[in-house]
Amino acid sequence: MNIATTYLKKQLSSEEFKYAFMEEKIKLDIEYQLEELKTDIQSDKNHEELIRKVDSIEQYVMFA
């Protein structure tokens, strides 16, 4: 096991770190999904596909 993995496991035992880590992961996931949606809009994807992606982001936000 490398040093980074050991350090991360140690940090994840802290509730404060775990919460901050998950919060940042959720932000990055949403940011990625929004960029993907923007690209799809710019490339004129069909409306049904765009709505599905918006619904997917909405569901992700509601359960995050």
N, C-alpha and C positions, 0 to 999 in steps of 0.2 A: 504494500500500500504506500502511495507516495505522500509527501508532506502535506500537499494541498487537501487531499482526501481526508487525512487525519485531522487537519485543522477544521475543515468544514463539519465533520462529524462532531467535533468538540463544541463548535459554535452552535450547532443545531440543538444541543442540549439546553441552551438558553431560550426561554420562551420569547423574550424580547427580540433576540436575533431571528428566531424562527418566524415571528410575525413580520418583521421588517423584510426578511428575505422573500417571503411569500407575497407581500404587498408589492415589492419591486418586480417580482416575476410576473405578477398579474398585469402591472402597468406595461411591461415590455411586451407581453402577449397581446394586449389590446392595441398597443402602438403598431405592432407587426400586422395585425388583422386590418387595422385602418389603412395602413400603407398599401396592403394588398387590395383592399376595396377601392382605394383611390386609383390604383393602376388599372383595375378592371373598368372603372368609370371612364378613365381616359381612353381606354381601348374599345369603348362602346360595346361592352358585353350586354347580353340581353337582360331585360328588366327583371325577369324571374330569378335569374342567377344573382343579380345584385341584391334583390330583396332577400333572398336566402342568406346571403352573407351578412346583411344588416341584421336579420333575425338571429343569426348565429352570434354575432357580437353582442346583441341585446341580451340573449340568454346567458352568455358568459359573464356579462356585467351583473346581471341579476343574481347569479349564484356565487359570485366572487366575494 
